[in-house]
Amino acid sequence: MTRPLRLALSGASGRMGRALLGLLVGDEHIELVHAVVAPGSVHDGQPVPGSAAGFLRYAHDWLHAPPIDVVIDFSSPAALAHALDHCLAQGAALVSGTTGIDAALEARLADAARRIAILRAANFSLGVAVLTRLLREAAAALPDWDLEIVEAHHGRKQDAPSGTALALGRAAAVARDTTLEAAAVCSREGRTGERNEGSIGFAVVRGGDIVGEHTAMLIGQGERLELIHRATDRTIFARGALHAAHWLAGRAAGSWQLDDMIAAPR
């Protein structure tokens, strides 16, 4: 693509939206053309920081959006649904990190992937993408070893286990020919009895300003393998999302994964 990538942000005033805006300043390869915030937001109608000549203003809908190549969405399930509607209407690709999606929206996204390119991830760190691949291979190579996933995040995080921890567990479960729903153990308290063979345990830590840490422990007899990723800077997720947007632009319709991107020839 010789011209700049025409990009829109959904959830533009959130933590990830602000990180993305910071990275876009001075980027000659991307043109931010639309920035959506929640209806009633104090940012609605205000100039978008760093936009060319300050001409771009936050919007609460997609009504006057110009032509777009890719939408990056870090918002809410309801806002994601609106972004998806616009992508389908315009034939734009969609990169989304929104979690907490219900079955109905999951079905809509799966159906939409037959018409547009969609890449979704619970975590856009390229390091986590590689960690997921390594865990999948290790879980398959060591099928009888116990697997525990420990995650730590800041005290303001609303959900537990994290979407990334669940995605890691899901990848390991598939590698062992089972499902996360069948294998997951998300809480232990009191007299729990012996560990269930084949289960995938989750432990959660919350506190301070931890950006994100994930440890997958494969535990055998007399030895243990630990795969660890620690994030110390939130911009890694924004950089990964921008990388994904560039990669996804012009791709065929389908449900793409970060694993597809990191596996693609350079």
N, C-alpha and C positions, 0 to 999 in steps of 0.2 A: 504494500500500500504506500504510494508515493506521498499522498497528502496526509496531514495529521489525522490520527484516529479521533473520530467524533464520539465523545464519551459523555454519558449522563450518570449522575450519582443519585441513588435512592437511599435516604437516610443521611443526607449530606451534612447535617448539623450534629450527628452523633459522634461518639469517640472515634470510630473508624472513619467516618466521613471527614472529620477534621484532619485526621492523619493523611488521608488521601489528598485532600486539598493542599496540605503542606508539601506533598511530594510533586504535585502538579505545577507548582510555581516555577516558571522558567523552562518547563519541559516542552521542547519544540515538536515532539512527536505525538503529543496528545492535545486536543482542543476540547476543553470542558464546555459543553453547549447547554446543559440543563442540570439543575440541582434541586432535588425534591426534599422537602421537610414535611413533618406531620402537620395536618390542618390545625390551626390555632397556635403554632409555634411562634415564639417571639422573633424568630429569624425570617418568617414568611414576608416576602417583599423587600427584604434588606439586601444590599449588595453582597455578593459572594467574595470573600477575601481572596485577593490574588488573581481574580479574573481580569482578563485583558481590559484595561482602561476602566475597570469597575462597571462594565456594562451589564454583566450577568447578575440577575437577582434570584434569590431563592423563590421557589414556587411550591405550592402545596398540592399540585396535581400535574398531569401530563398534557393538559389541554392545549397549551401553546408551545409544546416542545418542538424544536426543529428536527431535521433528519439526524438520526443517531445510528452509529455502528454497533456500539456495545453499551449496555447498562450494567453498572456495578451496584449491587444492592447489599447494604448492611442495615437493615431496618427492623421491621416487625412482620409477622405473617400477613397481616392485613395490607400493609404497604407493599409487600412483595407481590401479593395478588394483583394489585393495581399496576405495578411495574411489569408483571408478566403479561397483563392485558395489552399494555402499550407495545411491548416487544413483539407480541404476536401480530398486532395490527400493522406494525411497521417493518417486520422482518428483521428486527435487531437481535443480536446475540445477548445472552444474559449470564452474568457472573454473580453468584449470590453466596453470602456467608450467613444468611439468616437461619436461625434454628428455631425449635419449638413449633414445627409445622405439623398440622393435623393431617389425618388420612385423606381428607377431601382435597386439600391443596397439594399433597404429594401426588395424588392421582392426576390433578390438573397439570402439574409440572411434567409428569411422565408422558402425558398425552401431547403437551406442547413440544416436547423434544423430538417429536416426529416432524415438526415444521421449522423449528429454529434450533440453533446451537445453544446448549445450556451447560454451564460448568458450575457445580455446587461443591462446597467444602465447608466443614465445621471449623477448619483452621487452614489459613492460606500460607502458613510458613512452609517454605520449600524444604526445610529441615524436617518438619513433621511429615511431609509427604514421603520423604526418604525413610523416616522412622517407620511409617506404616508399611512400606514395602518390606523392610527388613523384618518387622514383626510377623508379617504374613509368611515369609519364608521360614523364619525360625519356628513359628507355631506348627507349620506343616512338617518340618524336619524333626521336631521334638514333640510328637503328638501326646506322649504320656506324661510330660512334665506339667506341673501345676503352673497356672498363669494368673498373676495378680497385676492389676493396673492401679497405680497411685497417681493422683493428680493434685496439684496445688495452684490456687489462684487467689487474687486479692479478695478482701472481705466484702466488697460490694457485689460480687458475682451472684446472680439470682438463681442459677440452676445447678444441680449436682446429681450425678457426675457430669462433668463438662461434656459438651458435644464432641470435643476431640477425643476424650477418653472413651466415649461410647463408640466413636468411629474406629478407634484402635481395636476395641473389643470385637466389633463387628467384623473387621478384616481378619482377625485371628480366628473367629468362629467359623467363617466361611472356609478358611484354610484347613480347618479340622472337620469339614463336612457337617457342621451343625449351624444353629442360629444363635444370635445374641440373646434372643428372648428365652431360648431353652437353657442357655449356659450361664447367664449373668446372675451374680449374687451381689446386690448393691448395699446390703446392710448386714451386720453381724452384731448381736448383742445377747448377753446372758449365756446360757448353756446351749450352744449351737450344735453340739455334736461334732463328729468328724467332718472333715471337708469332703464335699461331694466330688467324686471323680469326674473330671472333664469340665468342671465349673470354671468360670472366669470371674474372679473377685475384683471389686472396685473399692478403693479407699479415697477419701476426700479430705483435703486440707484447705482451710480458708483463713486468710489473715493478711494484714498489712497491704503492701502494694505489689505483691507478686504478680508479674505479668502472666506467667503460665509455665508450669513444669509438668512433664508427663514421664513416668517411669513404668516400663513394662518389665516385669520380673518373671522369667521362666525358671522354675525351681525343680531341680531333680534331686536324686539321692547323692549327697556329697558335693554338689556343685550347683551354681546358680548363674544364669545369664541375665544381665540387666541392660536394657536399651533405654537411654535417657535423652530427652530433649528439654533444654531450658531456654526460655525466651526472656531476654533482658530489655528489649526495646520493642514497643508496640508497633513501630513502623515496619517491622518485618512482615506483618500481616498485610499492611497496605501495599508494600512493594510486591508481595506475592500476588495480590489481587490485580495490580496493574500489569504484572507479567502475564497473568492469565488472560486479561482483557486483550492484550496485544496478540497472544497466541490464538485466542478463540475467534477473533475477527476474521470473517471470510470462511470459517470452517463449515463443513456440512452439518445439517441438522443432526441432533443426537444428544444423549446425556453423557457429557465428557467428564473426566476426572483429572485431578492434579497428576495422578499417576500417568495418564496419557501424555501430559505435557512434559513431565520430567523424563519420560521414556522416549520422547520424540528425538530424532537426529538433530544435532545442533547445526 
